[in-house]
Amino acid sequence: MFLCLVFWTALTTVLLNFVWSIVKHRSFRAILEQVDPSILEELPSVSIVIPVRNEEKELERALQSVLNLDYPQLSITVVNDRSTDGTSEILKKLQKQNTKLRVVTNKSLPEGWLGKVWAMKVGSEACQSEYILFTDADVRYHPDALKRAMTYLVRERRTSNQKTVTQLCILPKIDLKGRLESWVFSAFFMLLFLGLRLWEANRPYAKAPVGAGAFNLVEASFLREHQLLEKLRMEVVEDLSLGYLVRELGGVARAMQSDSMIEVRYQEGIWGLVRGTEKNFFAGFSYSYLQAIASLFLIWIALISALPVAVETSLGPWLVVTCLAAMVFLYRNSLSWIQGQDIVGIPVGIFFFSIALIRSMVLFLMNDGIDWRDTHYSSQSLKAGRVLPSPWDRLKKQWNAIARWDEPRL
């Protein structure tokens, strides 16, 4: 019981630290819908690159919303990466209806590249714009979304005295159906929010990586000069890794959220989420079984020990109540689409989070790597191509920096 009390004391301290950091750094609450695009700005040119593979279910609706974007200097390239369903026919139809849509077809995948990253590279090679926007094939846009985003970027570049903003990431609204999905998805993304310390995303000199497959905008010259996609050729979590490299190489990154103008149906249902994260989850822990199991152990110790600590110790009730209050605050002040009342679903969300992570680990072990979209990637090549450090790696780096009295670089 003493060890549980020590654990809950540490957990309370960490959560209160998170709360205090969010109170100090509210700049992450930049909301796309609050940007006024009517004020005239000279907006930079943008090329949109969309990698697609077997996306017939959502592609037409999503791509039509991209084609309807109201933006003055815009090109759109879709890279059809070896699709075997009706994706090619949909692209042919839309290309006939809209001449600004460019379609590139990949018929093979070079050795040593992930399919999506190679498609991103192919699509970006012919872009002549100042910025390149990488987005997924199931993301839906309001016509003003890109104009608002670029208006924010230009103003941020001016007000922060930056010569340029290298990267802009926008976290979309997740289209959820039903209370159970809200509980589970909220818990998933809350753990991501805390693990990446996303509220610090817009701090000067912040090192927390930002990135989202739905909207990852990067300066084209920076992308090519530093060969970012070549560095990410075997990185499964390519969106966050792109943001990590931008900051590690001295670029300036900014992050926003969208309440409604950028929206995605992330996965179909709870089991869709579990299946859909089999590629990324274990990769987020640097393919380390020790790190993944330790994380699950700490999370479940917190849940299981809450009641005994609250009942059997004098300090316990105050710790548990303080933790719950801190979590309510975090739920209400994190991602804009997460609702405070979804905190009651934390146990359910963590249960499915655990299933997803365990499944991702087991499949990685059984397959000696990842089988994804009809392609096998070996464990050796994936580990060798890893770029993004896990939360444990960043914690170790911060600890070493403190031990050297150096500036922490997370």
N, C-alpha and C positions, 0 to 999 in steps of 0.2 A: 504493500500500500504506500510505503514511503516513496518508492521509485515512481509510482503512478502520480503521486502528489508533485514530485519534482518535475515529471514530464508535463503535467498540466500547468505548472508555474511557468515553465519554459514556453509552452504553447501560448499561454496568455500574453507573455511578454512579446513574443513574435507578432501575434495578431495586433496588439496595441501599437507596435512599431509600424505595422502596415497602415493602420488607421491614421497615425500621426503623419506618415509620409504622404498619404493621399490628401489629407487636409492641407499640407504644405504645397503639394504639387498638383493642382487641379487642372493644369493645362491640357491633360489628356482628355478632358471633357469637351474637346473641340468637336462640335456636332456639324455634320455636313449641311443639314437642313437650315442651320442658322446663318450660313454664309449668304450674303446678298450678292447675286450675280449681276444685278442691274447696274451697279456702279462700274463704269467702263474701265477696263484694264487691258493692257496689251498682253495677251495670253500667248504662251509658247506653243509651238506645234507639238502634236502628240500622234504617235502610232500605237494602235492597239494590236496586241498579239494574243491570239487565243489558240492554245493547243487543244485538239480534240481527238478522242479515240472512243468509238462506239458510244456516242452521246445522243442517239436519236430521240430519246425520251424528252429531254429538256432543251435540246439545242435550238430548235426553230424559234421557240418563244424567247429564249435568252438572246440569241443572236439578232432577232428582230429589234429587241430593245436597244442593243448596241448600235444597230444601223439607224435608229431613230434619235440618237444623241445629237443635241444641238451644240455643235462646236465648230468654230471657223476653220481651223487647220487640222484636219483629222484624216488619217488613213487607217484601214482595218485589214488585218491579215489573219486568216484562219489557217492553221497548219493541221491537215488531216493526217494523223499518225497511224497508218495501217488499219483503218477502221474496216470492220467486216459486217456491220449492220447497215441500217439505212442512212447513216450519216452522210455518205457521199452524195446520195440523191437529194437530201435536204440542202446541202451546200450548193449543188448545181442549180436547184430551183431559186434559192435566194440570190445567187450570183447573177442569174438572168434578170431578176427584179431590181437589182441595185448594182450599178457599175463600180461603186467605190469599194466593193468587197473583193478582196484578193484572196484566192485559195491556193495554197501550196500543198502538194501531196507527198508525204514520206512513204516510200515503199519498202524501206529497210532501215535497220537500226545499227549504227556503227558499234563495234566492240568498245566496251568501257564507258558507255553512256546509258543513263536512264532515259526511257522513252519521252517523258514529259520535258526533261531538261534539254534533250536534243531538239525537240520540236520548238522550244523557246528560242534556242540558238538559231535554228533555220529561219524562223519567223522574224527574228530581229536583224538578220544580216542585211536585208534590203531596205531597212527603215532609214529614212533620211531626216527624221524629225529630231527635235531637241530632247524630247522625252519619249520613253517607251513604257506603255502600260501593259503589264501581263495580267490577264484575268482568266477565269475558268469558264467552261462552256455552259454552265448552268446558272450563271449570275444574271440577274435582271436589273436593268438600270432605268431610272427616271430620265427623261430627255435632258433635264438641267444638271444631272449629277456631275458630269465631267467638267462642265463650265464652273460649277461651284467649287469643285476640288481644285481646279487650276487657279481660280481666283484666290482661294485660301493660300495656295502655294506662293503665288506672286506677292501677296501681302505679307506673308510670313518671311519671305526673303527680304522684303523691304524693312519691316519693323524690327527684325532681329539682327539687322546689319550683316546679313550673310550675302556673299556674292551669289550663292546659289543654294538651292535645297536639292540634295542629291536624290533623296528617296521620299516618297509619300505613300503611306499605307493607310487604307481605310478598312476598318472592320465592319462588315455588313450586318444588317439585321438578319437574324436566323428565323426563317419561317417555320414556326412550331404549330403542331396540331394536338391539342389536348393537354391536360394537366400533367400527365406522366412524362410526356416529352419535355415539358417545361422544367420539371424537377431534374430530370437526368441531364439534359443539355446544359442547364444552368450550373449544375455541379461540375460538369466537365470543363466548361469554359471558365468557371471561377477558379478551379485549380490551375488552369493555364494562365489566367490573369495574375494570380499570386506567384506562381512559379517563375514567370518572366518579369514580374514587377512592372507591368505595363503602364501603371500610373506615372512612371518616371520617363515615359517615352519621349516627351517633348522638353525634358530638362536640358539645359546647356551641358555639353560634355557627357551626356548619358551614354551608357554602353549597353543598356538592355536592348536586345534585338527586337525589331518590329517587322512584321510581314504578314500578309494574308493573301491566299490564292485568289480571293475575290477581287482585290484591287492592290496591285503592287507596282507602283510607278517609279521608274528609276531614270536618272539622267543618262542619255545614250552615250555620251562621250566618256563618262565615268565607267559605264558598263564595259565598253570596249577597251579603254585604256588599261583597266585592271583585270581584264579577261575573267569577269565574274562568273559567267556561265561555264567556262572551261574549268574553273575551280569547283563548280557545283556539279560536275558531270555525273557523279555517283552519290549525290546527297539526296536522300529520300525527302527530308523536310526542307525542300528547296526555297519555300517562301520566307520562312524565318531565317534560314541560312543566308539568303541574299541580304536581308537587313543586318545580320551579324557582320558580314563582310564589309558592307558599306561603312559601318561605324568603326570597325577595326582598321580600315584603310583611310580613315580621316574624313569620310563624307558626313554630310548633315542630313539626318533623318527626322521626319515628322510623322505623327499618327493622328488619325481622326476616327470618329464613329459615324455610322449612319443609322437613323431611326426608321427610315422607310425608302429612301431614294436608291439604295443599293441593297438588294435582298437576294437571299439564296435559301433554297430548301436543302440544307446541308446533307442530310441523309433521310431515307424513308423509314421512319419508325425507330424504335429502340434497338432492335436487332440489326437494322441497317447501319446504325451508328457503330455498333460493336464490330460488324463485318467491315465497315468502311475505314476503320482506324487500324486494321491489322497491319497495314504497311508502315504507318507513321509512329505508332505508340512506342514500340520497343526502340525504334530509332531515336526517339526523344530522350532515351536514357543511355545513349551512346552504345547501344547493343550490350550493355552490362547487366547480367543477371543479378549481380550483387546490388547494384543501384536500384533496379526495378523492384526487387523483393524487399529491400530496406524501406523503400518509399511506401509500399503496400503495408508493411508491418507497422510503420509509424502512424499511418492513417487509421488503421483498424484498432491500434492500441488507444488512440484518442477516442474513438467511438465506444469501444467496449468498456473502457475504464471510467467513462463520464459518470455513470450512475453510482458506482462504488465510491468514487472520490467525493461526489456531492453528498452522499448519505453518511459516510463513515469518517469524515474528517471535518474539523471545524472550519478550516480555510477553504475546503472543497467547494461548498455552494457558491461562494463569492467568485472563485476562479471560473466555475462552469457558467455562471450567469454573465460574468464579464466577457468570456469567450463568445457566448451566444450573442451578446449585444454587439461585440466587435464584428461577428459574422453578418448580423443584420445590416450594420453600417456598410460593410464591404459589398454585400449583395446590392444595396441601394445606390452605391457610388462607384460601381465598376463599369461593366458594359451596359449601355443604355437600355437594351432589351431585356436584361435580367430584372425580375421583379423581387421586391423584398420578401413577399410571402412564399417565394419558392424555396426559402431556407428550410422549410419543413421537409422538403424532399431530399435533403443532404444524404441521409443514410441510403435511400434508394439510388441516388445518383452515384454514390461511392461504390455501391454494390456492382452496378453495371460498369463503372470505371475499372474496377478490379477484374471483372470478367474480361473486358476488352484488353487490358494489359496482359493478363495471363494468357489469353488466346494468342495475342501477338507474339509473346515469348515462345509459346509451345510451337506455333507454326514456323517461326524462325529456326528453332532447333530441329524440328522434324524435316524441314525442307532444305536445311543447310543454307538458309538465305530467305529470299522473298520471291514468291510467285505472284505476279501482279499483271493483270491484263494480258494474259497469254505469254508472258515473258518471265524467265527465271534470272534472278540476280543473286550471285553467290555471296555467302557471308563474308568471305575474304575480301572481295572487291568492295562490298558495302562498307566494311569496317575501314578499309584503306582510304575510301573516298569520303569519310565522315568529315564534316566541317563544323557543324553546330555543336557547341559544348552543352552537356546536360546541366540541369540545375545543380546537381552535385559537383560537377566540374567547375561551374562558376563559383560555387560556395568555397571550394578548395582554393581557387585562384584568389578570391577575396581574402581568405584566411592567410594565405602566403604573403599577400601584399601588406596586410596589417602587421604580420610578423616582421616584415622588412621595413616597417614604417614608410611604406610606399603608397602611392595613390591607387586605390582599388579600381580595377578595370573589369566591370561585369559585362 
